[in-house]
């Protein structure tokens, strides 16, 4: 009813409430589908669904051409990486280790996911700041095509290994290191229920995209009125689209399934880069603005620090509240510097 119209006042509040409801609905139906198909396919379903939302929002806002949108894709993708690798990981460890002093997970699976995220982030968002073929932090057309193909290939390879021969690396483990396959013990929902939830998941995702698009002009106006950097818009978009992942990851951590939380976190970061950059590369053919993907010095330092800290968290296969605090401190630093660069 509100699509194509300018909303304000109380209608913004109503649409925001509906947006939150659509996010929670997406989480519920994604979990039903995940229960039917099992892990790690369930984490993939939600990660890909969230990326579809992200790509749709980025392309929609860039096509609108309002304001400077050439850095919107970079800001949103980088915000997604920082929120997932620091926010979701930190909160999940905090929730999981709050009652138990130590939480366990597969170092092999999480390490492989982190290596893929690090490679994708460096090739897609750090290298453009140092290339010389084109002025500014952007790829030339051949470089963008190479980055898009590489990102898609790496993501596809990881998904094939995660769902195939190395599936055990991405299943939850006990404190003793024993694999816990929930699919063996829990009765999956009937196929009809799963198909209905899949349909309703798509409906919920459309609702999230549509409602977020309606709210985005208000966000942009508020950011401009507050004299904040335009990169804050990307941060807010990333927070909106990652709400389903965050809720699902926290629920998994409460059940002492931290591996699923890490699958969701790293899977979202990986999908955000590995699927968004190819999609934006294709869309750039008709987008009215150039595409700036290269990060600035401050963000490069934060990304490097995040990668180092996350490696130290993942390698032991066990984590405590200290690791949670370090990741959340990095997220706080990123958010603070986004609002006050």
N, C-alpha and C positions, 0 to 999 in steps of 0.2 A: 504493500500500500504506500510505503514511503519512497520506493525506488524512483529515482529521477527527480526528486523534489529536494529542496533545501529545508532541513529540519533545524529547529533551535529550541532552546528552553526545555520545557518538560518532555518534549518528544525525544531529545537527546538522551535523557535519563531512561525513558522507556526503551529506546533502541539498545542502549547499553545493557539494561537488564535482560533483554531478549538475547543479546550477544553472549552474556554470561550463561544463560540457560542453554543456548546452542552449543557452547563449549562443553558444558557438563553432559549434555546429551551425546555429543560426539565421543567423549571419553567412555560413557556407558556402553554404547553400541560397539565401539572399537574393542572393548574388553570382552564383549560377548563373542565377537568374531574371532578375537585372539584365543579365547578359550576353545573355540571349535577347531581352529587350525593348529593350535599349539604353539609353543615357543620353539625357535625364535621368530616364527612367522608373525605372531601377534604383535611383537614390537615393530616389525617391518610395516605392518598395516598402518599403525598409528603414525610412524615416522613419515611414511610416504604421504599419508593423508594431510599431516600438518604442513609438509612441504608444498603440496598442492595449494593450500590456503595462502602460504607465503608468496609463491610465485604469482598467484592471481592478484593479490593485493599490490605487489610491486609493479607488475605490468599495468594494472588499472591506474595507479597513481602516476606512473611515468607517462602513460598515454595521455592523461588529462593535461599534462604539460604546465601545471600550475606551480610556480616557484622553481627553484633549482632542484631538479630531480635526478641529475646525472650521477649523484653519489648515493641515491636511495637504496639501490640494490646492494652496494658495498656495505653501507651502514647497517642494513637489516640483516644481511648474512653474518657480518662480524658480530653484531649483537646476539644473534642466535648461537654462534659458537661460544661466546663468553657466558651467556646465560646457561647453556647446556653443560659446558665443561666445568663451570664454577658454581653456578646457581643450583641446577638440578643435582649435580654430583654432590655438592656440599650439603644441601638440604636432605638428600637421601641418606648420606652417611650419618648426618646428625640424628635423623629419625631412627635409623637402624641401630645406631650405637648408643642411643639414649638409655635404653634398658639393659642392653648387653654392651660391655665395654669394648668389644671388638666385633667387627662384621667381616665376613669372608666372601670372596668371589673368585672367579677364574682369572688369574693374571694373564693366561695365554689369550683368551678371547678379548678381554678388555684392552690388553696391550696391542693386539692386532687392530682393534677398532681405533684406538688412539693414534697409532702410527698412520693409519689411513686418513684420519681427520687432520693430523699435522701436515701431511704431504699435500692434501687438497687445499688447506688454508694457505700454505706457503706458496704453492704454485698459482693459486687463484687470486690471492689478495696481497701478497708481499712482493712477488716478482714484478707486477706491473709498475711498482714505484721505482724500479731500477732499470727498466727497459728504455731504449733510446730511439726506437723506430718512430714513435709518435710523441709529441709534447704532452706533458702532464702524466698523471698516474693512470694511464690507460693502455690497453693492448692495441696493436695494429690488428687488422682483420685476420691475417694468417695466425697471429699469436693467439687471438681470441678463439679461433676455431680449434687450434691445438689444445688450449686449456680446456675447452668444452669437451672435446673428445676424450682427453686424458681423464678428466673428472668423471665422466660417464663410465668409462672403462674401469676405473678403479672402484667406483661404487658398485658396478655390476659384478666385478670379481669378488668383492667382499661379500655381497649378498649371496652369491653362489656358494662360497665356502661356508658362510654362516648357516645357510639352510641345508647344506650338503654334508660333506665328509667331516667337517669340524663343528657339527651342531652341538656336541657335548660341551664344547668350550663356552657356550653361551647359555647354559642351563644353570639354575641356582645351585649353590653348594652349601653344605652344613659347615659348622665350625671345624669339623674334623676333615673337611675337604671332600666329603661324599656328595655325589651328584644327586640332585632332587629333581626328578621329572614329574611335574605336577600332572601331566597328561595321563600318567599311569593310574593315579589315585582319584582324580576328579572326573566325574561323568560329564562329558561335553554336551552342550545343548543340541537339540535336534537340528537337522540340516535346514528345515523350514524356518526355525527361529533364527539361525545364523544368517540365512539369506534375507530375512526381514530386517535384521539388525544391520546388514550390509547396505541395504537400500536406505534405511533410516540414517545410517552414518553419512551417506552421500547427501541426503537432505540436510542433515545438521551442518555439514561442511559448507554447503551452498548458503545456508543461513548465516554461518560465521563470516564468510566472505562478504555477503551482501550487507550485513549489519555493520561490519567493520568499515566497509566502504562508505556507509552513510555517516559513521562517526568520524572518519578521518578528516574531513574539512574542519570540524570543530577542534580536533587535535592540532592540526596545522595552524589554525588561527590562534589557539591558546599558546602554542610554542612561539609564534611570531610576536604575540602581544607581550609575552614574558621576556622577550629579547633573548631567547635561548638559541643555541646552535641548531641548525636544521637537522643535524644528525640525531637529535633527540627523537624526531619522528620515526626514524628507523628503529630506535630502541623500543619505543612504545609499540610499534607494529610487531616486533619480535616477541615482546611480552604477551601480546594478545594471542598470537598464533601458537605460542608454546605453552599456553595454559593447559590444554589437554594433556600434553606430555608431562608437565610438572605434577598435575593431580595424579595421573596414573603411576608415575615414578614414586611418589610419596606413599601411595597405597601399597605398592609392591614392597617398599622398604619397611612399612609397618608389619608386613607378613614375613619379615626376615628373608626377603627375596631380593637382596641388593643387586645381584647379577642382572635381574630384569630391569632394575632402575638404571644401571649403567648401560644396558643395551638401549634403553630408551634415550638416554642422554647422548651417548656417542652416536647412536643411529640417527638422531635428529640433526646433530651437527654435521654428520656425514651427508645425509640427504639434503640438508640445507645448502651445502656447497656443491655436492656432486650432481644434484638435480636442478638447483636454481641457476647456476652459472650457464649450463647448456641451454636452459629454457630462455634465459635473458639474452644469451648470444644469438639465438634464433630470432627472438623478438626485436633485437636491436636493428634488424634489417629495416623495420618500419617505424621504430620508435623515433619521436621527434627530437630527442636529446642525446648527446654522447653518453658513453658508458664509462664511468670512472670506477675502477675496481681496486686500485692501489691504496694501501693504508698509509697513514701518516706516521711519523717517528714514534709518537706516544703509543699509538695502538699497536705498532710492531713490537715495542718493548713489552706491552701487556700480553700480547699473544705469545711471545717467546717465554715469558715468565709462567704463563698458564700451562704451556706445553711441558716445561721442566717440572713444575709442581705436580702436574697430573701424572707424569711418568713416575715420580717418586711415590705417588699414591697407589698407582696400579701395580707396579712391579712386585711388591711383597704379597699381593693377593689378600691382604688384610688391612683394615683401616680403623682408626679410632676417632674420637671427637676432635683431636688436634687437626687431623687432615680436613675435617669438616670446617673447622674454624679458618684454616688457611684459605680454602677455596672460597668461602663466603667473604673473607676479607678482600680477595682479589676481585670478586664481583662488586663489592661495595666501592672499591677503588675505580673500577671501570665506570660504574654509574655516576660516581661523583665527578670524574673527569669528563664524562659526557655532558653533564650539565654545567660544569665549570672548567672548560679546557684551558 
